[in-house]
Amino acid sequence: MQGRNCKKRVVIVGGGFTGLRAARILGNRDDLDIVLIDRRNYHLFQPLLYQVAMSALDEGDIAAPLRNMLANYNNITVYKGIVERVNAESKTVTTDFGEVAYDYLILACGVRHHYFGNNGWEQYAPGLKTISQAKEIRRRVLEAYEAAERTNDPVERKKLLTFVIVGGGPTGVELAGSIGEMSRYTLSKLYRQIDPKLTRIFIVEAAPRILGTFDRNLASKATRSLEQLGVQIWTNSMVSDVDENGVQIGNERIEAATVLWAAGVTAIAIPNDMGAETDRIGRFVVEGDLSIPGHPEIFVGGDQACLLNEAGKPLPGMAPVAIQEGHFIGKTILRDLKGKERKPFKYTDKGQMATIGKNRAIVEIGNIQFDGAPAWFTWLLVHIYYLTSFKHRVFVLMQWGWSYFTFGFGARLIVNREWRFYPDSNTCPKDPPL
C-alpha cells in the first residue's frame, strides 16, 4: 500500500494494551513513522467488559476511539482493517486494504475463546471478549428473566432462571457474582410473577478448585462469598456437551436457558512465513526481548506472546503484563535506533485481584493477601486508575458510586438483534395506491 521512506516504519497490529502503550512510547518521533492497524476503531478496557454484560456500565464507559486517543501524535496513522498475513521475508503485512511495509513489526492481536475442538458450542455458550459478545450476554440474561415472568410452567421457569458459567477463573467468578447480586438486590424489586432470588447459578470448573492462580485460602474465601450470593460451584467437572437446553457434565446434566463460556482461550493466528514456534494455545514463543527467534525486527506482546517467568510458567494474560510489554517493546526499538544493546524483559508482578460483588473481592500482591471491603475498594481504585481517560474515570466512578448506595444497575435494555424493518423483503416497499 505504501512505500518506504527515510524514516523507520513501525507497524503495530492490534490496538489493545500492548499496541496502544507501544504507540505512545514511539509517538511524536521525527525518525519514526507509526502505523497502527486494528479490526476495530476503538480501544477496549477488557477487564470491565463483564460489567457491560451485566448492565452495570455502558460500552462507551470502557471504550474509546483509537484516533481520538492518538490524535496528539503526529507520526501515528490508524487504520481500521484486518491483517491477513505476515510476510517476514519481504517485511510486509498483507491486509484487506493492501500491503504495508515495515522495518519493525509489533504483533499484539490478543486471544479468542477456545472451545477445545467444539466450536459449535459457541452459539449456545457465548464468551466475553468483545462489546458485541457482552451485549449478547446481557440480552440473553435479561430475556431469560422476561420469559420466566411470562410462563406459568414451573419446570420451564426453573430452566429459565438457571444460569451456567463454564470456567472458574476471574471472568467466570465475576460473571457469576454479578448475576447473583443483580438477582437478589435489583431484579427482585422489579418482577411481579417470579422471585428472582430463586435464580440458580452454577460455576462449572474442570480443575479441583476455582481461581487456580490465587492462593488456596483466598480462593476459599471467594467461594464462600459466591455461595452467599446463591452460586453453586462444581469443581472437577468437565463439560462434555452444550446445547440450547443446558450442559452435560459426564452422566449429569444441568438444564439451563443461559450458558456462558469462560473456560479457555486461544491466540488469534495470523498466517506467516516466520517459522515461529507456538505453544499449546497458539501463542508465539518469544526471546527474552519479546522478539521472534530469527526475526529481531518482529516483536510479540500481550496475550499473543508466550514468555516464561522465573518459575518456568508463561506470564499470565493480564492487562499489567500487556502494558509493561508494550512499554518495553517501544523502549527497545528506541534503543535500537540509538545503537544500544537490547535488554531482556522483566515483568514487575503487581499482583492479581478478582471481584465477586459489592464489598466482596480478593487481592493478592506478593505475600500480601486480603479480602472483603478493603479488597473491593482496592479493586475499584486500580481499575479506575487504568481506565484510558479522565472522562472515563469520572463517569465510571459516578456510576459505581450510584450503584454502591442504591444497588441500582445501568440501563437494562434488551435490544433486538434484528435491525431491519423489512427483513423478508429485498425490495423497497411500494407506496399504497391513491
Buried (B, 14 or more C-beta within 10 A) or exposed (E): BEEEEEBBBBBBBBBBBBBBBBBBBBBEBEEBBBBBBBBBBBBBBBBBBBBBBBBBBBBEBBBBBBBBBBEEBEBBBBBBBBBEEBBBEEBBBBBEEEBBBBBBBBBBBBBBBBBEEEEEBBEBBBBBBBBEBBBBBBBBBBBBBEBBBEBEEEEBBBBBBBBBBBBBBBBBBBBBBBBBBBBBBBBBEEBEEBBBEBBBBBBBBBBEBBBEEBBEEBBBBBBEBBEBBBBBBBBEBBBEEBBEBBBBBEEEBBBBBBBBBBBBBBBBEBEBEBEBEEEEBBBBBBBEBBBBBEBBBBBBBBBBBBBEEEEEEBBEBBBBBBBBBBBBBBBBBBBBBEEEEBEEBEBEBBBBBBBBBBBBBBBBEEEEBBBBEEBBBBBBEBBBEBBBEEEBBEBBBEBBEEBBEEBBBBEBEEEEEEEEEEEEEEEEEEEEEE
